[in-house]
Amino acid sequence: MGFVELFLIGVGLSMDAFAVSICKGLGMKRLNMGQALVIGLFFGGFQALMPLIGWALGTQLADFITPIDHWIAFILLALIGGKMLLDAFREGDEEDAGEPKDARLDFKELLMLAIATSIDALAVGITFAFLGVNIVVAIAVIGVTTFVLSVVGVAVGHAFGARYEKGATIAGGIVLILIGCKILLEHLGFIAL
């Protein structure tokens, strides 16, 4: 498998992380490059780690993980998206009361998002084991591609979120829930994308 194929796989795997990064950028009052880099490191790191784990496990646990991976991703994304919706409506009440917005990253939430958006990369890693792909090159390409797209996603999200803060946060929560539904419906065979 050549670089171009690995790059295209990396782009495909990183699309969920890119969408979630846009959602994270939507809530930023001002672009915080430190936070954007941390978000990129989380998503890029997990997108690189999961194929490595899948490659190492090969087919030993594939029969156990594959039937439930879509449920795990769906539940995590739905919970986080729902939390974003609740926070958006509570935030409006807090702003009316004069309380400042908390702009810190929630590392537990970021960890859950990184896991949820990278579960499909685990199956790709299992495939890499069967195809004899150079796993070091593969995870480097996938990780760097996801990192770059995630940082860009935060910047894109911020550009829109700075103008439409509350609506953007609500839209971000809805997008996360929809990504979770898409993952679930694809794996259940209701949609083929």
Steps between C-alpha positions, in 0.01 A plus 500: 500500500650832386508845654205627294277214617608550862439874473150445360427253781629759748271768354203263508566397859551860611168638371315429824784659699495799261124546555538473877791748490277746320248453782771568761603817316140621486497564874823703511455875556850551360722253318731332750777329300623318812160337538481433125837320518388295802179402318708408193739293714213311665326419171819438303646291780195279532461465123861373496467286813185311399639352175810398693286322759290340223813392317646350820181314586448378145192285492521377860236740633340617174198277557435671835570864406344527155141418608493780760743769377220700337293493820795630703559786255128582484454509879811714561417751225132520600591563865754769414269662243218501753731657758591773249131574444434521873806721550388732218164560665647529851770732366234739375352512850845554655582784261174667595608473863837659416714190554805466272536208261745223593736452203711215641526165326324209663761223464258224596261612226789535255616148581150360440474689170841377387406140578157530338637648177786249472328166565464433127880537469532188717339291225728665243797388710375142493478527122856634489618185680346281228645712218851515645504881504800677656319602820749772600451689174122440510446635851732796434304602189161448668604680821654803327209532256247492784706744709517757219132466406395526866695824556353640177154387616534692827595815305210457257257439787627807684454719192130415499452465875639843583213653303221264601605368841185350654355379170838355405526307827151360446591409141821335626307282745255400230786417261663271759172316556453468123855365453423239767175409322682479165762263643228283655281491187797421273605206714144373527473513120222760477717743304805445282737797478 
